[in-house]
């Protein structure tokens, strides 16, 4: 089995146990009167199962993301590309070019005039 798949399955199992603990604490402390709603309903077990499943998705996704981000290696050398290879334009080098525009002309006509000058 590939190492990444093994890592994912391990994090899903860990997320499942975290979700069980979280849902257990939600029910134990009766947050939002959740324990009463589930215990008095005839299909409360579906609500508990859905809480566990959806929280498993969330917690396992977070665990997997943390595990993948921790796999990054520390580079000793310089990171990124060479900045001096990109020519930069300083503010003093920028020139303002005046473009004469007659009154009553539309933006489309102005764009066509600029295209003809190129």
ABEGO torsion letter per residue (X at the ends): XBAAAAAAAAAAAAAAAAAAAAAAAAAAAGBGGAAAAAAABAAAAAAAAAAAAAAAAAAAAAAAAAAAAAABBBBABBBEBBAAABBBBBAAABBBBBBBBBBGBBAAAAAAAAAAAX
